[in-house]
Amino acid sequence: MSTSLGTDIPVAVLGAGTMGRGIARVAAQAGHRVLLFDSYAAVVTDAIDEIRHRLERDVEKARLPPAEAEAIADRVSPLSRVDGAGDAGLVVEAIVEDLATKIDVLRRVEAVVAPSCIIATNTSSLSVTAIAAGLERPDRVAGMHFFNPAPVMPLVEVVAGAATAPEVVEVLCATAASWGKSPVRCASTPGFIVNRVARPFYGEALRLLEEGVAGIADVDTVIEGAGGFAMGPFTLADLVGLDVNLAVSTSIYEQTYHDPRLAPSVIQRALVDAGRLGRKTGRGFYDYGPRSERPTPAIHPPVSSAGIGAVGVAGDLGHAAGLVPRLNAAGVAVERAAAPLPGLVIGDVVLWPTDGRTATDAAAAAGAGGVVALDLVADWETATNVAIAPAARTGPHTVAEAAAMIQAAGLDAVVVGDGPGLVVMRTVAQLASVAADAALRGVASPADIDLAMRLGTNYPAGPLEWADAIGAGTIVAVLDNLQSFYGEDRYRPSTLLRRAAVTGTAVATGGTP
């Protein structure tokens, strides 16, 4: 069993910015004496004052006893020089994201600490292998990537460089766990787990916006209300900062030799160039000014359900099956019916669960008339809305009949353009594919990938768990249809997903049926 770093071992934290002071508090709260360094002494003073202030607030809110808060604050001491960290058994570096600067500072630390000291970097975008290669003892170097705010966020990515000793990873994982965190192991690859796998969450939203398929409010509303995500991609990007989000996207895209699945967006670049960085500048995708009004999503107006005598079910409903219990609960009769496409039927209207084709293509291939595509819903019991998209020749009356069916089930119908895969389905399919590819390439285990995405980004489920719930075959079919529509490698399914679809095995459990 792994042994964590004993609380009698001092921890040095280099960098007293937001992340550094957060990490310092986490280590001190776990019982370690913490030496906090920054190249600007005033920043260290401010950091220690802020730690003490936040602890006092925790006392006021009865989250900590006064004596314990005082003890935690007293464990954090300023370090005026890097070479004063000689007693540390663990050094956590959280300075500027510049490779040469990190190596220079860590060389100075390495010269004074014991050979057994572990040096951890909190980098989120640089190669741990490259950082370690600049030091004399690369086997003692690993990544220990905390998420902001460090005292609150439970996830820590423990990153092994090419030369990192296995026991160093074990000690860091055990130490993170003893600090009340949930560690996941991963290899030193671009973006590690969370930043890599999360790219399609923003990328697909931006593509929908670029193509005029859905507006900003449409996407966020559907991703939250149907997808079950805590925040839509545009709201989240504004919160994180568009400049930060773009920098991460660009870095990962360049480090993966321009993998099209991870490509940044020209829309985001234009907003950053215009100084619209999100909440911190008062304007990003949304306007946060005092007189601003948030755009409204394209929710279909209420339609009378008086004409809905019964809803027909044609073929296999797939991901739309969960709509039937909601209709039943509302007193709507559901019975078997015939239709040229699988779906829910009222008269000549087919509410067709998307398979990654456009509604127009599906209707043409089946020789069908009034076809309206239906998006993926994560949990039909808790959903508040769902996206629909009419085929090119589907008129407003047909859309209204489809909306009436959805409204009868107690949901809002958000009408978007006829883009392949609509909103939630294409987003989840891409997330699952990038996550599966990360597992295939040994970035991390499927279990750690799913755990990292649930804890690091607050996703409602891990992308591989979601792929298993929907079915790897369905995900692959959606991606194949997206790739066929666009003619781009961006939507190529991971071979791990394709293999799971053929063998009928699960991807979240590493192939267990």
N, C-alpha and C positions, 0 to 999 in steps of 0.2 A: 504494500500500500504506500502511496506517495506521502511524503512528509512535508508539511508546510513550513514556511519560514517562522521560526519561533519569535514570540513577541519581545524577547530579549535582544533580538537583532535589529539594529537601527536601519532605517530606510532613508535614503537620500532621494529627494525629488528635485530634478533640474528643470527650471522653468516655473514661474509663479503666476502664469496667466490663468485663464479660466479653467483649463484642464489640469494644470499643475496644482493649483490650490485645491481643486476638488479631489484629486488623487491623494494629496497630503492629508486632507481630512479623513478620507476613507482609511488610510494606513494608521493614522493616529487613533481613530475610533476603534480600530481592531487591537490597539494596545501597544503599537510600536512608537519608539522615539523617532521623530521625523525631522530631518535636516532639509530645509527649503532654500534653494538657491535660485537667483536670477541675476542676469548681468546688470540689472538696474536695482540697486538696493531699495529704492522707494517702492518698487513693485512688491518686493518681499514683505515690507512693512504693511502695505495695503492688503496683501493676501492674508497675512496673519490676523490683521484687524477684522477682515471680512469673515474669516473662519470663526473667530470669537463671537462676532455679531450674530452669525447664523446659528451658532450653538445657543446663544442667549435667547434667540427667538424660539428654538426648540424647547427650551426650558419654559418659556412663557406659555407655549401651547401644550405643555405637559407631555412632550415626547421624550424628554430626557430629565433625569434628576439633576439638580444644580451641581452637586459634587462631581458627578460623572462628566458633565459638560466642562467644568473647570479643569478636570484631569485631562480631558482630550485636548483642550486648548493649550495646556501647559506642555504637552508632548511635542508641539511643533515649535522648532527653534530656527532662527535665521542662520543661513550659512553664507558668509561673506565672500568666500573663495572656493572654487571648485576643488582645489587640492585639500580642502578641509573635510572632504567626505571619506577619508581613509577608514573610518570605523564602520562604514555601511556594509551590510551584507547583501543588500539589494539596492540598486540605483535605478530609478525610473526617470527616463528622459522625456520631457514634454516641451521642448523648445521649438523654434521656428522650423517649418517644413522645408528645410534645405539640406541636401545630403552632405555637402562639404562642411557646413556649420555643425551638424550633428556629429560627424566623425571627429572634427577638431575638438569639440567639447568632451566627447567620450574618451578620446585618447588621453586627455589630461586627467580624467577620472580614473581610467584604467591604470595609470601610472602610480596611483596612490592607494588603491583598494587592494585587498587581499586577492590572491589568485582564485579563491573559491567564490568571490563575490559575483552575483548575477547582475548583468547589465541588461535592462529592459527598455525598449523604446516604445513610446505611445504613438508612433507615426501611424497615420491612416492612409497614406498614399505612396510612401517610399518603400523601396525594397529592404526588408530586414537583412537579407543576404548581402546586399551592397553595403549597408551600414556596418555589419559585422566584419566584412572583408577588409575594412579600413583599420581594424584593431588587431592587437597582438594575440588575443584569445577569443577568436570568433565562436568557439564552442560554448562560451559563457554568455552569449548574446542572444536575445529573443525579443519578440514583440509582445507587449502587454497593452493591447488597445482598448482603452476605456471609452465609454460613450458619454456624451454631455447631456445633463449634468452628472458627473461621476458619482457623487454621493447617492443619487437617486436611481440611475439606470443600472439594471442588474447584470447586463452582459459585459463580459471581457473576452476579447479574442486573443488567445495565446498563440503567437505566430512563430513557427519554427523556420529559421533560415536554413540554408543548405548545410551549414556546418554546426548548427545548434545541437548540443548534446541532449539525448532523450531525457536524461535526469533533470536537466534545466527546465524543460517543458513540464515535467511532472511536478516539480517543486512550485513553479509558477501557477499551475492549475490548482494545486492544493492550497497555495497561499491565497489565490483569488477566492476560492471557496470559503476559506477561513475568514476572509474579509466580508463575507455575506454576498458574494457575487456568484454568477453562474458562468463558469468558464467554458469556452469551446476551443478545440484545437484546430488549427488550420496551417496550411503551408504559406510561405512567403510568395504570394502571387498577386497580380494587380488587383487592388481593392479588397483583398482578403475574402471574407464571406459577404458581409452585409453590403458594403459599398458596391461590390461587383454584382451581386444578385439583384439589388434594388434598381439597377439602371432602367429596365423596361417599365417600371412603375411610372417613371417620368417620361421615358422615351415614347411610349405608345400614346400617352395623353397629348404630348406635343405634336405627334404625327397626326392625330385626329384633328387637332386645332389647325395645323398647317393645311390640311386637305379640306377644311371647312365641313367636316363630317359632324362635329359637335363643338359647342362653345365651351368656354372655361367653366361656367357654372353647371352646364349639362354634365360634363365629365366628373366634376367633383361630387355633384349630387348623386349620380349613379354609382360611382365608386364607393361612396359612403353608404347610401341607402340600399343598394342591391349587392354590392361587393362586401359590405361589412367592415371596410377599413375605417380606422378612426379618423383619418383625414384624407381628403382627395389630394391628388398629386400637385395641383396648382396651389392649394392652400398650404400644403407642407413645404413646397419649394419657397413660397414667400416667407414662411416661418424660419426656415434654415438659412435663407439668403440665396438669391439667384446666382450671385457671384461664386459663393462657396459650392453650390450644387453644380454649376457649370465647370468649375475648376476640377472637381472630382470626376465628372463625366469625361472631360477632356483628357485628364491624366490616365484614366483607365483605358480609354479608347486608344490612346497613343501607345500605352504599354502592352496592349493586346494586339498590336500591329493592325489597328483599324478594323477590328471585328465589327461588322455592320450592326449587330444586335445591340451594341453598346455605344452607338454613334450619338454625339451631342446634337442639339437642334439649332438651326439658324435663328429661330424665333427667340430662343433664350439668349443667344449671343447678342442679338439686336437690343433686347431689353437691358442687358448688362452694359452694353456700350452707351445706352441712353441714361444710365444711372438709376434705372428702376430695379432696385435690388431686393424689393420685398418690404416687409414690415419695417425694417430698420431705416429705410429711406422714405417711408410713407406711401410707396407705390411700387408694385411689381406686376404680377398678373392681375391683382386686384388693387383698387385705390383705397387707401386707409385714411384719407383726409376727413376732416370733421363734417363736410357736407357731401361726402361721397355716398353713393347708393350701390349696394352689391347687386350685380346682375342677376336676373331671375332665370332659372332653367326653363327649357321648353316643355313644361308639363302640359299635357293635353287638357283642355277645359273639361269640366264634368259632363258626362253623357248619360242620358237616362238609360237605365238597365231594364226598362219595362219590356223591351222587345226580346230580351234574352230568355227564351223558354227553356232551352237546353243547349248545352255545349257538347259538341261531338269530339271524340278522341280518335284520331287517325294514326295508326302505326305506333312506333316507339317514340314516346315523348322525350326520352333522354333527360337532359338537365331541366326540362320544363315540367317534369312530372309533379314537382312539388306545388305547382299552381292548382292542381286538382283538389287537394284537401281544403285549400282556402276557398275555392268555389263551392265545395260541398258545405263547408261551415257557414257560408253566406246563403245557403238554401238554393243554389243553382244546380239543376240536374245535369249530370255528366253521363254520357252514354257513348257507345262505340259508333263510329261513322267511317265513311269512305272519303278519301281525298287524295289528290295527286301527290301531295307531300305530307310527311308526318307532321302532326301538330294538333292544336285545338281549333275546332271548326264551328263557325256560326254562318249558316247559309253558304255563300260562296267565299267567305273569308277564311283564310288559313293563317293562324298565328303559329309560325314555324320556328322551332328552336334552332338557332344558328349553328352551322357546322363549319364556319369560316368562310363560306361563300357570301356574296351579296344576295339580298333578297331577289334582285333582278335576275341574276344568273340562275339561282335556284328555281325561280318561277319559269324562266325560259326553258331550262333543261327538263322540267316536269310538264310543260305545257299547261301551267296553272294560271289562274286569273288573279284574284285579289290576295296577294301574299304580303304578310307583314312579319319581318324577322323579330325574334324574341331573344334578348340577351341572357347571359348566365346570371343566376342569383345564387349567392353563397348559402343562404339559409332562408328558405321560404317562410318559415315561421316568424322570423324577426324582421324581414325585409320591409321597407317602406315604399320602395319604387322599383321599377324595372325599365330598361331602355327598349324601345321598339323602333324599327326602321322599315318604312314601306318600300316595296319594289317600285321601279320607275313608272309603271303603268297603273299603280294602285292609287285610286282617287281618295279625296278627303273623306267621303262617306265610309269607305272601307276602313280607313284609319280610325275613324270614330267608332266603328263597330268593334274593332280590336281593342281600342282604349276602353270601351264600355265593359268588355269582358274582364280586363285587368282591374278596372275600378270596382267592378262587382266583387272582386276578391279582396278589396280594401287596399289596393296599391295605386300609387300615381304612375301614369304612363309618361315617360320622358321620351319625346319624339326626336330622334337624331337622323342624320343622313344615312344613306344606304352604303355604309362602309363595311368591308368584310370583317366579320367577327365582332361587330358592334364595339362596345366599350369594355365591359368586365371580362368577357370571354377572351378577347385578344390579349388583354393585359395579363390575365392569369396564365394563359397558355405560354406567353413569352417568359414570365417569371419562372414557370415550371421548367421550361427548356433551358434557360440560363442556369438555374439551380441544378438541374440534372447534369448539365455539362460540367459544372464545378465539381460535382461528386465523381463524375467519370474521370476527370483529370486529376483527381487526388487532392483537390484544394481542401476538402474536409469531408467527413462522413455524412451520409444523408441525414442522420439524426442530428448532428451538430449544425448542419445547414438549416434545417427546419427550426431548431431551437434558437439559433442566432437571428433568424428573420422574425420570429415571434417576439423575442425579447428586445432586439436591437431596433426594430422598426414598428413594433406593436401591430404586426399583421394579424388578422383573425385566425390564420392557420399557416403552417409552413407550406411553401410552394410545392414541395414533394408530397406532403400529406394531401394537399388539394388535388394534385395530379392523380393520386390513387383514388380519391373520392369521386372525381369526375370520370376517371378511367384514362389510362395512358393512351388507349386507342383513340378516344375522342380528342384528346389533346393533340396527338400526332395528326389526325385528320384535319383539325382546325388549322394547324401550322402548315400542313401541306397545301391546303386551299389558299391560305394567305400567301404562301410562297408562289403558288401558281398565278394568283391575281396580280401580284406586284412584279413577279419575275426577279426577285431579289433573294440573295443568300441570307438576308436579315432574318427571315422566318424559317430557316432550316431547323427541323426538330433535332434535339440531341439524340445521338445514337443510343444513349441509355434509355430514353423514353421509347424509341422505336423498338428496342429489344424487349422492353417490358410489355409493349403492346402485342408483340408476337408471342411471347411466352406466357402472358397472363400473370406475371409476377408484379409485386409491388416495388416502387422505387424508394419510398420513404424508409423502408426497412432493409434496404440494400439487396432486394431480390427475393425476400421471403414471400411466398404466396399469401 
